[in-house]
Amino acid sequence: MPDFILDVQGLETTFKTPDGVVHAVNGVSFGLAESETLGVVGESGCGKSVTMLSVMGLIPSPPGKIIAGKAIFSGQDLIQMSREELRHIRGAQIAMIFQDPMTSLNPVLTIGRQLEEPLMIHVGMTRKQARERAAELLGMVGIPNAKERLNDYPHQYSGGMRQRVMIAMALSCSPQILIADEPTTALDVTIQAQITDLVKRLRDELGMAIIWITHDLGVVAGLARRVAVMYGGLIIEEAQVNDLYANPSHPYTIGLLGSLPRVDEKERSKLYSIEGLPPVLYEKPNVCPFAPRCKWAMERCWKENPTLEMVAPEHRVACWVDTKTGRPR
């Protein structure tokens, strides 16, 4: 295995609610290699965003609480760091693009002011230097008339342009890791493609590692090298992107891929849908969280939660059943 720039081990995060404690993340472990792009996929509520917000120290406390786990970055555990220590990491060494750029940008500050601030705080630039660099960054992400547009406010930019500003802001201090939390969800298809191509180009130019969180398996196919599939606050399958698409081994992954429309089918076929609903995790799952929705479920699935086991080189699955044969693994 390669040396990981980020090594997350046994991460668990809970939230107190009026109805009880929700176990949102239940022992997630993964590694991110230098310059690698890792896709994290799964339906809404599976724990993708909460996992990454936990790593970044952005979980609101209360009601959220990280109750176990480590996130080792540059030899230090991010989970154990103070808020002040994390401030020096966030933005400078690990940056994040959030899902909705309109709520992520401050509506009463100009775009220029918001781009300049991290450069002055983390890089130590003067305001003049930061202004010049901010214009360069806007140009780099494809916004025309960059110098003039620095004086505009977020509402004067379109949705796609605001997302480009968020990317420019995230890249301003040349981070080692970029975490993108569903950055194309609110955009139309053509803008989605432009943003994805932009991130790929910048990744190749800057050599940073990327974690791309999404529920869109089509985007992941063209962007990531490796994919982790999440369900019920757990990673239930992890593999190289080509291997995952060619040989999905977990029933949930098979269902996700089966629900995608395909252009290579000779005859039209009805899209597959996964029956049932995602689990509401008021208790930490001690049995397979997917068992109630799984056509392969057997007696052991209702008694014991499977751990991730290697089924092929660089391909791990948490399932008691071999879905190719229908027999116990």
C-alpha positions in Angstrom: 0.0 0.0 0.0 1.3 3.5 -0.7 2.1 6.0 2.0 -1.0 8.0 2.8 -1.1 11.8 3.0 -4.3 11.4 5.0 -5.0 8.2 7.0 -8.5 8.0 8.7 -9.0 5.2 11.1 -12.2 4.1 12.9 -13.9 7.4 12.7 -17.3 7.6 14.6 -19.5 10.7 14.8 -22.9 11.1 16.5 -25.6 13.8 16.8 -27.9 14.4 19.6 -31.5 15.0 18.5 -34.8 15.3 20.3 -35.6 11.7 19.2 -32.3 10.3 20.3 -28.6 10.0 19.4 -28.1 9.5 15.6 -25.0 7.4 14.8 -24.0 9.2 11.5 -20.5 7.7 11.0 -19.8 4.3 12.4 -16.1 3.3 12.1 -15.0 4.7 8.8 -11.4 4.0 7.8 -9.7 5.0 4.5 -6.4 6.4 3.2 -5.6 9.0 0.6 -2.3 8.8 -1.3 -0.4 11.8 -2.6 -1.9 13.2 -5.9 -4.7 10.6 -5.8 -8.4 11.3 -6.5 -10.7 9.3 -4.2 -14.4 9.3 -5.0 -16.9 8.8 -2.1 -20.3 7.8 -3.2 -23.7 6.8 -1.7 -27.2 8.1 -1.3 -28.2 11.1 0.8 -27.8 10.5 4.6 -25.1 7.7 4.2 -22.5 9.7 6.1 -20.3 11.0 3.2 -20.3 14.7 4.1 -20.3 14.2 7.9 -17.2 12.0 7.5 -15.2 14.8 5.8 -16.6 17.6 8.0 -15.4 15.5 11.0 -11.9 15.2 9.5 -11.9 19.0 8.9 -13.1 19.8 12.5 -16.3 21.4 11.1 -18.9 19.4 13.0 -21.1 21.8 15.0 -20.7 20.8 18.7 -23.3 20.5 20.1 -25.2 18.6 18.7 -22.4 16.8 16.9 -19.6 14.9 18.6 -16.7 12.8 17.3 -16.6 9.9 19.8 -13.8 7.7 18.3 -11.1 7.6 15.6 -8.0 9.2 14.2 -7.3 11.3 11.1 -3.5 11.4 10.6 -2.2 14.2 8.4 1.5 15.0 8.3 2.1 12.9 11.4 -0.5 14.7 13.4 -4.0 13.6 14.5 -6.5 16.2 13.2 -9.2 14.9 15.6 -7.1 15.8 18.6 -6.1 19.3 17.4 -7.5 22.5 19.0 -9.6 24.9 17.0 -6.6 27.3 16.7 -4.3 24.5 15.4 -7.0 23.5 12.9 -7.3 27.0 11.6 -3.7 26.9 10.4 -4.5 23.6 8.6 -7.8 24.4 7.0 -7.5 26.5 3.9 -3.7 26.3 3.9 -3.1 22.6 3.7 -6.5 21.0 3.4 -9.2 23.0 1.6 -12.9 22.3 1.1 -15.4 23.2 -1.6 -19.0 23.2 -0.2 -22.2 22.1 -1.9 -23.9 25.4 -2.2 -21.7 28.3 -3.2 -24.4 30.9 -2.5 -24.5 30.1 1.2 -20.8 29.5 1.4 -19.9 33.0 0.2 -20.5 36.0 2.4 -23.2 38.1 0.6 -22.0 41.5 2.0 -18.3 41.2 1.1 -16.9 41.5 -2.4 -15.4 38.5 -4.1 -12.0 40.1 -4.0 -12.1 40.6 -0.3 -13.1 37.0 0.3 -10.3 35.7 -2.0 -7.7 38.0 -0.4 -8.3 37.1 3.2 -6.9 33.5 3.2 -3.9 34.7 1.2 -3.1 37.4 3.9 -3.8 35.0 6.8 -2.1 31.8 5.6 0.5 33.1 3.1 1.4 36.4 4.7 0.8 38.5 1.6 0.2 42.2 1.7 -3.2 43.4 0.5 -1.7 44.5 -2.8 0.0 41.1 -3.4 -3.2 39.3 -2.3 -5.2 41.5 -4.8 -2.9 40.5 -7.7 -3.0 36.8 -6.7 -6.8 36.9 -6.4 -7.1 38.2 -10.0 -4.7 35.4 -11.1 -6.9 32.8 -9.4 -10.1 34.1 -10.9 -8.4 33.9 -14.3 -7.1 30.4 -13.6 -10.7 29.1 -13.0 -12.0 30.7 -16.2 -13.7 33.9 -15.1 -13.3 36.7 -17.7 -12.3 40.3 -16.8 -11.0 38.9 -13.5 -9.6 42.2 -12.2 -12.9 44.1 -12.7 -14.9 41.1 -11.3 -13.1 41.3 -8.0 -15.2 44.3 -7.0 -18.5 42.4 -7.6 -20.6 40.7 -4.9 -21.7 37.0 -4.9 -25.2 37.8 -6.2 -23.7 39.4 -9.3 -22.2 36.0 -10.3 -24.1 33.0 -11.8 -24.3 29.7 -10.0 -21.5 28.2 -12.1 -19.3 31.3 -11.6 -19.8 31.2 -7.8 -18.7 27.6 -7.8 -15.6 28.6 -9.7 -14.9 31.3 -7.1 -15.2 28.6 -4.4 -12.6 26.5 -6.3 -10.3 29.5 -6.7 -10.7 30.2 -2.9 -9.9 26.6 -2.1 -6.8 26.5 -4.3 -5.5 30.0 -3.2 -3.0 28.6 -0.7 -2.0 25.6 -2.8 -3.4 22.9 -0.5 -2.1 19.4 -0.4 -5.7 18.0 -0.2 -8.9 19.4 -1.8 -12.2 18.0 -0.4 -15.1 18.7 -2.8 -18.5 18.1 -1.2 -21.0 17.5 -4.1 -19.7 20.7 -5.8 -21.8 20.3 -9.0 -25.1 19.3 -7.5 -27.0 22.6 -7.9 -25.6 23.2 -11.4 -27.0 22.3 -14.8 -25.3 19.5 -16.8 -23.1 21.6 -19.1 -21.8 23.6 -16.1 -21.2 20.4 -14.2 -19.0 19.1 -17.0 -17.1 22.4 -17.1 -16.5 22.4 -13.3 -15.4 18.7 -13.4 -13.0 19.3 -16.3 -11.6 22.4 -14.5 -10.9 20.4 -11.3 -9.2 17.6 -13.4 -7.0 20.2 -15.2 -6.0 22.0 -11.9 -5.3 18.6 -10.2 -2.9 17.7 -13.0 -1.2 21.1 -12.9 -1.0 21.4 -9.2 -0.5 17.8 -8.2 -2.9 17.9 -5.2 -4.9 15.0 -3.8 -8.7 15.2 -4.1 -11.6 13.6 -2.2 -14.7 14.1 -4.4 -18.0 13.4 -2.5 -21.0 12.8 -4.8 -24.0 10.6 -5.4 -23.4 10.8 -9.2 -21.5 7.7 -10.3 -21.1 9.1 -13.8 -18.9 12.0 -12.5 -16.8 9.6 -10.5 -16.1 7.4 -13.5 -14.3 10.2 -15.3 -12.5 11.8 -12.3 -11.5 9.3 -9.6 -8.8 6.6 -9.5 -10.4 4.8 -6.5 -13.9 4.8 -5.2 -15.3 4.2 -1.7 -19.1 3.4 -1.5 -20.8 4.4 1.8 -24.0 3.1 3.4 -25.3 3.5 6.9 -22.3 5.5 8.1 -19.9 2.8 6.9 -17.7 2.1 3.9 -19.2 -1.1 2.4 -17.0 -1.4 -0.8 -13.8 0.2 -1.9 -12.0 -0.5 -5.2 -10.2 1.0 -8.3 -12.8 2.8 -10.3 -12.6 0.4 -13.4 -12.8 -2.7 -11.2 -15.8 -1.3 -9.2 -17.8 -0.6 -12.4 -16.8 -3.9 -14.0 -17.1 -6.1 -10.9 -19.4 -4.6 -8.2 -19.4 -7.0 -5.3 -21.7 -5.5 -2.6 -25.5 -5.7 -3.2 -25.8 -2.0 -2.6 -23.2 -1.1 -5.2 -24.8 -3.5 -7.7 -28.1 -1.6 -7.0 -26.5 1.8 -7.5 -24.9 0.9 -10.8 -28.1 -0.8 -11.9 -30.1 2.4 -11.4 -27.9 4.3 -13.9 -29.3 4.7 -17.5 -26.9 3.2 -20.0 -26.2 4.2 -23.6 -24.6 0.9 -24.5 -27.7 -1.3 -24.1 -29.2 -2.6 -27.4 -32.7 -2.9 -25.9 -34.4 -0.5 -23.5 -34.7 -2.0 -20.0 -36.4 -0.7 -16.9 -34.1 1.1 -14.5 -33.4 -0.9 -11.4 -34.5 0.6 -8.0 -33.4 -0.5 -4.6 -36.5 -1.3 -2.5 -37.0 0.1 1.0 -35.5 3.1 2.8 -32.1 4.0 4.2 -31.7 3.1 7.9 -32.4 5.7 10.7 -29.4 5.1 12.9 -30.5 5.7 16.5 -28.3 2.7 17.4 -24.9 1.9 16.0 -25.4 -0.9 13.5 -24.3 -4.3 14.9 -25.8 -6.2 12.0 -25.5 -5.5 8.3 -27.3 -2.1 7.8 -28.3 -3.1 4.2 -29.9 -6.5 5.2 -33.5 -5.2 5.2 -33.2 -4.1 1.5 -31.0 -7.0 0.3 -32.2 -9.9 -1.8 -29.1 -11.9 -1.0 -29.5 -11.5 2.8 -29.0 -14.7 4.8 -29.2 -15.6 8.5 -25.7 -14.3 9.4 -26.4 -10.8 7.9 -29.1 -10.3 10.7 -26.6 -11.4 13.4 -23.3 -9.8 12.6 -22.0 -6.7 10.8 -19.4 -7.7 8.1 -16.0 -6.0 8.0 -14.2 -4.9 4.9 -12.3 -7.9 3.4 -10.1 -8.1 0.4 -11.8 -10.0 -2.5 -9.3 -8.9 -5.2 -6.2 -6.8 -5.4 -7.1 -3.3 -4.0 -10.8 -4.4 -3.9 -12.5 -4.7 -0.4 -16.1 -5.5 0.4 -18.1 -5.7 3.6 -20.6 -8.5 2.8 -21.1 -12.1 4.0 -22.4 -13.2 0.6 -20.6 -13.8 -2.7 -23.0 -12.0 -5.0 -21.7 -13.8 -8.1 -22.6 -17.2 -6.7 -25.2 -16.3 -4.0 -23.2 -18.5 -1.5 -21.6 -17.5 1.8 -18.3 -15.8 1.3 
